[in-house]
Amino acid sequence: MATDLATGLRVLERDEWDQWYDNLFRAFGGEPGSAEERELDRSLTEFDRSMAVWDGDLCVATAGAFSFRMTVPGGALVPTAGVTMVSVAATHRRRGVLTAMMRRQLDDVRSWGEPLAALTASEPAIYGRFGYGAATFQMDAEIDTARVALSVPAGTDDVRLRYAAPAEVLDACEAVYARLVPGRPGMLARQPGWERVGLLDPESERDGASVLQCVVAETDGEVTGYARFRTKMGWGVSGHDGTVVLKDLAAVDPAAEAALWRFLFDIDLMTTLTLRRRPVDESWQYLVSDIRRCRPRLRDALYLRLVDVGAALAARSYQAPVDVVFEVEDAFCPWNTGRWRLSGDAKGASCERTSDAADLSLSVRELGAAYLGGVSLASLAAAGRVRELRQGALAEAALAFGSAVPPWLPHGF
């Protein structure tokens, strides 16, 4: 297989995309996507950042990397490789194919000058060995709206709600989203074409629910929020038992957000509101009368890797002054291995190579997990993943790395 890899791993050509994409879907269960999904995925594919492994004329593995900009603590947008479309044919597993693609990809990302790489993992156990750490989490919930009430803040009644065709208000909704991006680590600035993801409405995703609907919130004539959702009718022995399935919700102020939540809770004939991929600190949790009947569940979301430790740590700010030396282990990207002095505060930071004694020892995987402020270095130390070499250094770094707002990935890729 080593010979095959040497000649078979290469950048994707445009006329190879269909076979490449079909191989990807086969690896993920074989169910083809809709024509709408396929066309969107092709339009978003960055061919010079995508690769395939070929065994003769057969595509046996795929991988790609979107050119994203992601918000980091402090509000900066940092170039980030969005690792995507990763698959290996079942016929070619256990032959080093994935490792070869990850090796080539991280070398490429470094050459592109992008200090971060990020992905969502279908199997979380896979990517730790390549230096990716779970950096953001998301909230799912099944809210019993027949038995859970909302207490909304002042100003909610001043917000006007109206139905609108999702495509007709897309620009206004995107403007709302763009206003939110700098305020939460992990959010992605929308590149051209990515706004269409919010409109995707294949029948395969509906599970018997309606077509995608949209309601916008307006304050003094300005769109200040939106919700995209589907409704699914249901009837039981006691009567109506429908479900609202939320796809997306965003708002720029508490009143607009509360107005949208109240609307979703109160739709006629619906008794359940289903939420997926929501921020772990979202406001509805503090408006409801009974959190237990919301059945919240936490799960992992974004996995992050520091491709260039110095550039990545210098790109964000820190919520408290910090001056520590990290001893970093990175077997897969050895250019990161060694000691790095991080000095920074809320105004900015620098991170340079040093020969000074180390204060904390950890692998690049732990740095990735802690980077966006959603995972504490102190928690990782309690798990034995970070070692304190200078007394007090852990508390200093853990406080500095935190974020006032938990990180959140708004959509998959």
N, C-alpha and C positions, 0 to 999 in steps of 0.2 A: 504493500500500500504506500510505502514511502516514495517509491518511484512515481506512482500515480499522482500523489499529492504534489510532487514537485512540478509536474506538467499540467495537472488537472485543476488547480486552484487559480482562478483568474477573475478579473473584473467582468461584470455582466454586460453583454451586448444587448442592444434593443431588440433584435430579432430573436433573442433567446428567452425573452421575458415570459411568454406563455408557458413554456416547459418548466421554467424556474418557479413560477407561481403555482402551477399544478403540483409540482413536487412538494412545495410548502404545504398545500392543503392536504395532500395525502398523508404527510407526516403528522398533521393535526387532526386526524380522524377521517379524512377523505370526503367530508361534506363540502361540496363546492359553494362558494359564496354567490350572492345574487349578481346579476349583470351590473347593477349600480355599484356594488362594493368593488367588483373587479375593475371597473373603469376608474373609480376613485383611487384605488390602490396603485394602478398603473400610472396615473397622473402624478401621484405623490412620490413614486419611486425615483430615487436619485441614483442614476445608473453608474456614475463614476464612483459612488460610495457603496455599491452593492457588489457582491461576489457570489460565485458558484464553484462547486467542485464537480468536475466531470470525470466519469469513468467511461472512456470511449466517447460515444455520442449521447450518453445518459447523464442527466443532471442528478446528482446524488446528495447534494447539500447546498444550502442557501444561507445567506446572511446579508444584512444591509445596515446602513447607519444614516439616519436623518440628520440634517444640519439644524439643530435647535439652538435657541437661546433660553436659558432657564434662570429664573429668579433665585438668588442666593440671599442669605441673611444680610441686611443692609440695603437691599433693593436693586443691586446691580444685576444686569442680565449677562450671563456668562455663556460663551459658546460651549455647547454640549452635544456630543454624538449620541443620538437616540438609537440605540442598538435594536434591531428589529428583524423580522422575517427569518429567524434562525431555525434551521431544521437540518436533520440528517436522515436520509432514507434508512428504514429498518434493515435493509440489506447491507448497510455499510457502517453499522454501529460497532463500537469497541475497536476502532482502527485508527484512532487519533485524528479523525476528520474535524470534529468540533474544536479540539485544541489547536489544530493548524489554522482554522478560520479565526479563532479568537486571537491567536498570535499575530496573524497578518492584520487583523482589524485594529488592534491596539497600536501596532506600529504605524498604521496609516493615520489613526486619530492623532497620535503624537506629531506626525509630520504635518498635519493640517493645523497644528497650533491650538487644538481644543483641549483644555485642561481636564475636562470631565467627560465620562461616558455613563449613560444611564440606560436601564432596560426594565421591562416588566417581565417577570419570570413565570412561565407556565409550570415549571418545576423548580421550586426555590433551592433545592439541594444542588443544582447544577453549577451555579455561577460563583459561589463562594471561592472555589479554587482558582478562579480567574481574577479575584480581588474585588468583587462586587459585594457591598453590604446593604442590608435592608434599611433604607433611609427615610421612607415615608410609610404611613399607614392610612387606612381608609375605614369609614364607618358604613356598614350596611344595617338596615333596620326594616322591620315589618310592624307598622304602627296601626294599632286598633283604633281607628278614628271614630268608631261608634262609642268608645268608652274613654277616649283621651281628649281632653279639652286644651285649648291654647289661651294663654294670657298675653296679650300683645301690648307693645309699648305705645306711648303717646305719639300721635301723628299718623298711626296706621290708617285711621279712617279718612285721612286726607289724600291717600294714594288712590288713584283711579286705575282699575284693571280693565283690560279689554282683550278679547280673543283676536288673534291675527294669524294669517297664513305664515308658517315658519320662514319661508323664503322671502316673503315681502318685508319682514322686519329684521332680516339677517344683519344688515349693516348697523342698525341701532343696537342689536344684541351684542354684536362684536365690539362696539364702542364701550358697552358696559363691561364686558370681559376685559378689555384692554386696560380699563381704569383699575381693575383689581390685581392685575399681574404684578406690579411692583411691590404690593403689600404682603405677599405670601410666598415664602420660599417653596421651591418645587414647581411653581406654575410656569407654563411655557408661553412665551410670546408667539402668537399665531403667525406662522409663515404663510405666504400666499398659497391658497388652495386648501389649507387646513380648516378654514371656516366651514367648508362643506361637510366636515365630519359631523357637526351638530345637526345637519339636516338629513343624514343618512337614515333611511326608514325601510329597510328590506322586510318583506313579509316574514322571513325566517326568524327575525328578532321579536316579532310581535306576540307569538304564543297565544294567538286568539284575541289579542287586544286590538284596539282601534288603530287607525293611522296616527302618525305623530301630530299632536296638537301643540299650540303655543298660546300663552297668555303673557302680555307685557304689563308692567307696572309703570305708571306715569305720575310724575310730580310736577305741577306747574307746567304741564305740556311737554316735559322732557322724559324720555324713557330712562327709568332708573333701575329697572330689573326685568327679568323674564324667567319663565319656567316652560320647559318643553316636556311633554308627558304623553302617555297613552292611558286609555281607560279600558277595562275588561269587565264586561257584565257577568254577573253571577247571581244565581237564585238558589236559596235553600228552603227548608221547610218553614222557616220563619219569615221568608220574604227576600228582599234584595240583599246581595252579598258581593258587590263589585269591588274591584281593585284599581287603584290609581298607581301607575308605574312611572316613576319620575326618571327622566333621562338626564335633565340638566336644569340647574337653577343658579342664578347669580343676581346680585343686587348691590347697589353702591351705598345703601344706608339701612339702618335697622328697621325703619318704618316700611320701606319698600319690600324688604326681605320678609318681614312679618306678614304683610298683606298677601304675599304670594303663598306663604305656608298656610295661612288661614283659608285661602281659596282652595288649596289642595286638600285640606282637611274636610272641607264642607261641600264638595261636589255631590250632587244628588245621586242616590242609589249606590254610593261607594262606601265601604266599611273598612277598607284597608288601604294604607299608603305604603308602597314598597320603595325603599331607597337603596341605591347602590353607589359605591365609590364616592361617598361624601366626606368632607373634612371631619376630623375627629372632634373638633371643637365647635361644630356648626350650631347656630343659634337655636334651632328648634328644640334641642335638648334642654334648654333653660326656659322655654316657654310652655312646655307640656305639663299637664297635671299629674301624669303617672309615667315615669320613664320606664318602669318595668314592662308596661304593656306596649312599649315600643320595640322591645326585643333587639336592642342594639348589639352588633357584633363587629369585632375588630379583625382586620386582616392586613397582611403586608401588601404593599403597592410598588413603589419605585425602588429599584436597586441601583446604587450609585458607586462609581469607581473614580478615584483620582488618578488620571493619566499622567499628570504633571503635578506632583505634590506641592512644589514651591509656588507655581502659578495659581493653583486652585486655592490654597490657603490664603494667598495674598489677595484673591479676587473678592472675598467676602469681608464684612466687618464683624466686630465682636461686641457683645452687649456689656462687657466689662473689660477693663484693661487686662492684657495677658502678655506674658513674656516667658515662654517655655521652650525647651529643646526636646523635640521628639526624636526617638530612635525608631526609624521606620523599617519594617521588613516587607519586601515586595519581591518574591521569587519570580513572579511572572513578568514583571516590568522592572528589571534590576536597576534601571536608571533612577528609580525612586528610593532605593535602599540607602540607608545612612542616616545621619543626624541633620535635622532641620531646626533652625531657630525661628519661631513665630513670635512676632511682636506686633501688637495691634490693640485697637479699641473701637469705639463706635464710629470713628471718623475714617478708619482704614487700617491696613496692615501691610507688613512685609514678611517674607519668609525666604530665608537664605540658607545655603549649606553652612555648616559650622563644625568645628572640631571640639567645641565645648562639651562638657559632660552632659549626658542626657538626663532629663527630668522625668520623662514618661516613655515607656516602650510599648509599641503596639504594631499591628500589621496594617497595611493599606486598606484592608477590608473594614477594620474598625474606624479608620478615618472616614471612609465613605459613608458608613452608617451614621456617624455623628455630624457629618459636614453640614447638613441643612438645619440642624438644631432640634430635630425630632427625637433623637436617641441620645441619652446622656452618656458622656464618657465615664461618669461615676457608675452607672448601671453596667456598662461593659467591663469596668474594673471589678465589680462585684461578681461578674461571671468569669473572672480570670482572664479576660481578653485584653486588658490594659494593665500594665505594671507601673506603679508609682516608684520612681527612683530618688526623688527629692520630696521630702515631707512638705505637704501643702500644695504641690504642683497639680495634683488631681483636682482638688477643689477649685483652684484658680482656673484651670482649663475647662472644667465642666461648666462652670458658671459662664465663662466667656463664650463658649460654643453654643449656648442655648439660644432659643428664639422665642420672642414674646408671642408669636403666632405659629402654631404647629405647621410644618410643611405639608403640602398636599399636591398630588398630581391630578389635574382636572380631567384628563382623558388618557386612554391607552394609545399605544402606537406600535 
